[in-house]
Amino acid sequence: MATAGAENGTGIAVGMGGTVIGGQNSHSLTLNNQIIDITNKSSASFRELLPDEGTQSLDLTLDITFNTEATAAALRVAAGAKSDEAFTIVMPAGTMAFTGMVASYADTSPDGDKLTASVSIQSTGTITWF
């Protein structure tokens, strides 16, 4: 019996520049909110936070088994160039779009086995949901 509200991670895909990044095994997505604390003497010993303010960011980590050299090359170039890239995350409930930079790219190429990589992406600018 299916659990109400459960989501299958297989249906979630990350894209760069309008193309799905090939060979994704898993991803980890963290939405960060740098909240502004406005607690003061009149806060009656309770913390107060400034609503709707503060810095919001997104950190994304991908574990990839490359199925095309084009995907590996595109991510390596983006990491080396320190350039802003357009990313999307397609989920069953909608799509998230943001501009980000490849903060780290680490690949592993064992003898006689597949090329894999761990890629970390950090957002810059707004994050849009549609």
N, C-alpha and C positions, 0 to 999 in steps of 0.2 A: 504494500500500500504506500502510495506516494505521500510525502509530508507536504502539507500546504505551505507555500512560500519557499520551498527548497529550490535551488538553482543549480543547474549542471554547468560546471566550469568549462566544459568542452565547447559550449556555445559562445564563449567570450573570446574575442580576437582583437589584437592590437595591430594598427596600421601605421605606416609612415609614408607621408607624401601621397596619400590616396591608395596605397597598395598594402595589403595585409602582409605583415612580416612572416615569411615562410618558416615553418618548422617549430612553432611555439610548443613547448611542453607545459609550461606553467608561467604564471605571472603573479606578482604581489603588488598591490596598489595601496598606497597610503595617502589619504587626504589629511593635510595638516592645517591647523588653525592656530596662529600665534595670537592668543587672546590678550587683550589689554586689561590689566587689573587696575581698577579705580577705587580700591578699598581705601578708606580714610577714617579719621577719628569719629565721624558721624555714621559710620557703617554698623554700629552696634555690635562690634566684634564678629561680624559676618563678612565674608569676601563678597565684593561686588565686581562685576565684569561689564565692560562697555559693550553693549549689544551692536551687532552689525559692523563691527570694526575689527582691525587687526589684519595681519598678513595671512593669506591663504595660499597653500602650495600643494603640489602633487608630486609624490615620488613613486616611480614605477620601476620594478625589476623584472626582467624577462629571463627565463631559462630556455635556450633554443638548441635544437638539433637541426642544423641547417639542411634544407632540402633543395636550396639553389645557391649558387655562388653569388648571384646578384644580391640576395638578402645580406649575406655576410659582407660583401663589398660596400653596400650602401651604409650599413651601420658603422663599419670601420672608417669610411670617409667622413661620416657625420661626427664621429668621435674625434678624429684627427683635426677636423676643421673648426671644432668648437662652435658650430653653426646652429642657429635656430632652425628647427624642423617642425612641420605640421604632423601631429599624431592624433589618432582616433582610437577609442576603445569601444568596440561594438558589443553591447550586452543585450540580453533578451528584453530588458525594460527600457532600452534607449541607447543612445550613443553619446559619448563624452568626447569633446574635441579640445585640444590645447596645443600650444606651442611649447616645445621643450628642447633641451640639449642633452646629448649623450654624455653623462657625467663619468661613466666608466664602461669599458668594453674589455672583457677578459675571455679569450677563447682557449680551448683545450683541443689538441690534435694528437691523440695517441697513435702510435704506429699500428696500422692495420685496423683502425676503428674510425668511427664517425667524428666529424668536427662539431663541437658543442661550444656554447658561449653563455656567459652571464652578462647581461647588459643592464645598466642602471641609467634611468632617464629622469631628469628633474624639470618641472614646469617653469616657464617664465611667462608672465602675463596672465590673461584671464583664462578660466576654464568654463567651457560652455556645455550644457546638456541639451540634447534635442531628441 
